Structures are given as C-alpha cells and as structure tokens.
Amino acid sequence: ADSCYNAGVAYDKGLGAPQDRDKAEKLYTKSCELGYGDACNNLGYLYVSKGDLRGFSKGLGWVKKGCDAGNKKSCQLYEFMKEQILKK
C-alpha cells in the first residue's frame, strides 16, 4: 500500500516521473483499497479537483473512505465537503 501511494504521488506531482494523473489515480486506488488513508485522501482530492459534480460525488466517497481509515486530513476534508453540499 505504501509503495503504491508513493508511486501515485510521483505521478500525481511529476516528481521523478512524468506527471500522469491517470496512473496516479490507479495507484492511489490500489493503495486506498489496501487501507492506506493518505491514498484515499489524495484520490478524493484528484476527483474533486476535476471541478464537476460527478467528480465531487466520487471524491466525497473516497475522502470518506480515507476518514474511515483514520486519516485526519480526510476527515477534515469530508466535513468541509458535506458543509458545501448543505449550503446548496
């Protein structure tokens, strides 16, 4: 899980690898499914940053999964996202 997460970050940010959000998404997904909360958080952020409603909805699910895995950043982001939904 840790290796997939780190490779995901490399592709997400273009650090030591060409930036490739599709590869980052696949690596974050695998890591998140193995219970790595940071990967869930980053995956959720990838979807949310697409700026559309479908991305927001998918991102919310991944961020919730990160929160459930004990990732503090995911819990904070999840609460913020819920507040944004309730405002609309």
C-alpha positions in Angstrom: 0.0 0.0 0.0 2.8 2.4 0.9 4.7 1.8 -2.3 1.6 2.3 -4.5 0.9 5.5 -2.6 4.4 6.8 -3.1 4.4 5.9 -6.8 1.0 7.7 -7.0 2.4 10.8 -5.5 5.3 10.7 -8.0 2.9 10.5 -11.0 0.5 13.0 -9.5 3.1 15.7 -8.9 5.6 14.8 -11.6 8.3 14.1 -9.1 10.9 11.7 -10.6 8.3 10.6 -13.1 6.3 12.3 -15.8 3.1 13.8 -14.5 0.3 11.3 -15.3 -3.0 11.7 -13.3 -4.4 8.5 -14.8 -1.5 6.4 -13.4 -1.7 8.3 -10.1 -5.4 7.5 -9.9 -4.8 3.8 -10.4 -2.0 3.7 -7.9 -4.0 5.7 -5.3 -7.0 3.4 -5.8 -5.0 0.3 -5.2 -3.3 1.8 -2.1 -6.6 3.1 -0.7 -8.3 -0.3 -1.3 -5.5 -1.8 0.9 -6.5 0.6 3.6 -3.9 3.4 3.2 -5.8 6.5 4.3 -3.4 9.1 2.7 -4.0 7.5 -0.7 -7.8 7.7 -0.2 -7.4 11.4 0.7 -5.3 12.1 -2.4 -7.6 10.1 -4.6 -10.6 12.0 -3.4 -8.8 15.3 -4.0 -8.0 14.2 -7.5 -11.7 13.7 -8.3 -12.8 16.9 -6.5 -10.2 19.0 -8.4 -11.8 18.0 -11.7 -14.4 20.6 -10.8 -17.6 18.8 -11.9 -20.4 17.4 -9.9 -19.6 13.8 -10.8 -16.0 14.3 -9.6 -17.2 15.9 -6.4 -19.5 13.0 -5.7 -16.8 10.3 -6.4 -14.3 12.3 -4.4 -16.6 12.6 -1.4 -16.8 8.7 -1.3 -13.0 8.3 -1.4 -12.4 11.0 1.2 -15.0 9.3 3.4 -13.1 6.0 3.0 -9.9 7.8 4.0 -11.6 9.2 7.1 -12.9 5.7 8.0 -9.3 4.5 7.7 -8.3 7.1 10.3 -6.8 9.8 8.1 -7.3 13.1 9.9 -6.9 15.2 6.7 -9.6 13.1 5.1 -12.0 13.6 8.0 -11.5 17.4 7.8 -12.0 17.5 4.1 -15.0 15.2 4.4 -16.7 17.6 6.9 -15.8 20.6 4.7 -17.3 18.9 1.6 -20.5 18.0 3.5 -20.9 21.6 4.5 -20.6 22.7 0.9 -23.3 20.3 -0.1 -25.6 21.5 2.6 -25.2 25.1 1.5 -26.6 24.4 -1.9 
